[in-house]
Amino acid sequence: MKRTFTKLVPIAALLCLIYVACQKNAGQAPSSPSQKSSPQTMTTNMIGAMSSETDVEMADILASDAPSGDCPTVTYNPSQDVYPQIKTVDYGTGCTDKDGITRSGKRFTTIYADKYTAAAGKVVSVITYSNYYVEGVSVSGNVKVTVAQAASSGQLMLRVAVNKTVTDSLGNTSSFINTAMQKQVEGNSTSESNDDVFEINENAYGTEVLGDSTMVTWKANTDASNVIMKANNCQFRSQGALDIVMKQLGETTTEVLDYGNGDCDRNATLSIDGGTPQPVTLPFQSFEGL
């Protein structure tokens, strides 16, 4: 779907990486009660994109093997067989994945224990970044994963705490703070398994800031009646919905990003202020005209 963008585009282009409004060839903007300005559209893109980036990072943490191919380069220090270990994912000066998302720089994951055998309360991994960019926008901060409920109890539950800042080339910043509980509902609970399915309940908030002025404040939560589902062997969230509330200059916007009915595909819908849900295609590719 297409929107009209102003000079806020650089920070929107940031996390144009994945999701929502404005994808090429995805149709026209939703016929909602009111067309929202670009700051809200930008925020929607950012929320969906940052959630997706966390999914990418979690899939990387849960994977037992390094990805195949020359880019990115993955190394372990001292080795993959001991704890703690540092997993370095090096995108070099630029590495484009099969969905057209270009990352550069390095992502470090310090892995303290096997999440499937760790006791409750154990911090199993911490992600940090070095000169890390996604679609040309700087991403900094950290992601901490803690075992909330041990797999030995019969159902692994992970607490994922995200604290990130994204900064565009003009110095505009966005914050993304998220606490998510990921509960394993299917799978064998082993490092060699790729059949795990996790139920995600997240509670995120943040701001979009242009210059010295806060443009948009927002909150995003998993719909309690339509919980988000993510399978390890599926790149996209396949079920559930995210409820989003944004405020700008006293105006409140509500949105629902619905990931679908369980099928592993790129299809989702977005509704704004109770309007008719409009189809969107995952992942987000680029802005029209950029």
C-alpha positions, 0 to 999 in steps of 0.5 A: 500500500502507498502513502505520501511521505515528507522529509521524515522519510529517512527514518522511515526508510530505516526499518523499511526492512520489514512489514507494513504500509507502503510496500511496492505493488501492495495496493493503495492505502487503506480506506480508513476513516482518516488518512494518517500523516507520515509520522504515524505511517513511519511509526507503523513501519518501525514497530513492525520492522523492529518486531521482525528484527527481533524474530530474526535475532531469536531465530538466530539464537535458536538455530543449532547451525550457522547459516550457509553461504558466504554472507554473513560470516558467522564465527564462534569464540572460543567454540560452539561447544563451550559456554560462554561463547561469543557468536559473531555475525559479520555482515561486512560492508553490506550483505543483502538477504533473500528478501532484499534487506541489506545489513552491515556491521556486526552483531554479537551474541554472548551465549551463556547456556543452552536455553533448553537445559538452563534453569529458570532465571538463567540469562542465556544470551545477550545481543549487542551491536558494532557499527550495525546498520539495517537499510542504512540506518544505525541500530544500537542497544541490546537484547537479553534472553532469560529463561522464565520457565525451564524446559525441564518443567514441560514447557520452555518459556523465554523472557526477551527484553529489547532496548534499541535505538535507531538513528538515521543519517540526519540524527533523527532517532527512534526508541524501541523498548519491548518485553516479550514472553515467548512460550514454546507450544510445540516441538522437542525442546532440543537444540537440534530441533527445528520444529519448535513453535513459540507463542509470543506475548509482547508489550512494546513502547517507544517514541519517534523523534525529529530534531528536538521534538517528540513526534509520536509516542506509541504502545504495541501489545499482543492482542490477548484474544489473538496471540501471536505465533511464530514457528522456527521453520517459518520466516514470518509470524503466521498467526495472531495480531498486534494492537498499536496505539499512537499519539501525536499532538493530542491525536490518537491513532489505533491500528491492528496488524494481523499476521493471519490464520496460521499459514506460513506465508507473507500475507497480513492485514492492517486496519486503522481506526477501525477501518476495513483491514487492508492486505499487506505483504511481508516482508517490507521491501522499499518505499515507492520512489526511493 
